């Protein structure tokens, strides 16, 4: 299964610990599909999505609609980025817009200290 960056996927996140996002929820794929395809174990990095508004660069807004597959205004939880096995993916919906993916990337740079 190839999952492009920016794809909205429905993921089973349980089991979890502490403050990690849990349950079945949409997530945005953020890892490079070429790198994922070369791994011995098919892992993919995802950012969970929530309907609860967040403030700041770590919680970019995502619009609902047919292109993303999101049913309501949502927010990416960049500070909850995690790697998952592709077997956790239950369904693929659509794609976030290029500007939304760029906002997620800016949040990842900030959260991971990659901005220089």
C-alpha angles and dihedrals in degrees: 000000000000117000117189122216110270095029114141109226133180107235136188101225099178135141096058138161131221116327097355116127109261142194130030110324143146117270134182117235109232106169126095110265092213091057091045092052091056096053121105089227115041101241126163131188115233138179113216120232128221137184091223113099118243129193125231141019094309092064109049117182120249122200123228121235147102095293094058098028091225113141098207141016105293143180131222114234098217092174088062096058111148143163117247136181110254088237087075090066111101099176143354117228114177143288133294114231120269090250091051091050089049089054090051089049091052089051091049091050090052096043095045095040094241098132096093 
